């Protein structure tokens, strides 16, 4: 899936979607509060959310 507002790609897989969506929501809130720009958010892992940040040119 892709977030419309920012264009960030989100990978969640097919199982435990509700739990992973809650984790992604927390990560997105954190990134916005710290003013980080993410490129990919990978919530496909069982206990973690991996964020790849956007590199500044």
N, C-alpha and C positions, 0 to 999 in steps of 0.2 A: 504494500500500500504506500501511497505518497501523501504527505501532509500538504494540503492545498495552499495554505498561507505561506509556508516557507519553502516548499518543494523538497523537503527532507524525505528520503526513502526510509520506510520502516519495514523491517522483516520480523514477522511474528510466528510463522509456522501455522500449524493447524490444531494443535492441542493447547489446552489451558488458555484460551484466548482472553477470557475475562481477567485473569490474573496478570497476564502479560500486558494487556491494555492499561491496567492500573499502574503497572511499573513504568510503562512508556509515558503515561500522563505525568507521573512524578518527575521523570527525567526531563521532559519538555518544560515543565514549570521551572525546574532548576536551571536549565540552559537559558531560559528567557530572563530569569532573575540575575544571572551572572553575565548576560549579554554575549554568550558563546553562540557561534553558528555551526550547526552540525550538518554533515553531509549524509550520513547513514546512521540509523538507530537500529541495532540488531537485538531483538528480544527473543530470539529463537533458542537461547540457552535456557537451561532449567532454573538457574538461580540468579542469573546476572543479566544486566542490560549493557551491551557494548555500544559505545558512541564513537564514531569516527568524525572528528572535527573537520570543518572546512578550512583549508589552508589559504592564508591571505597572499595575494600576488605580490 
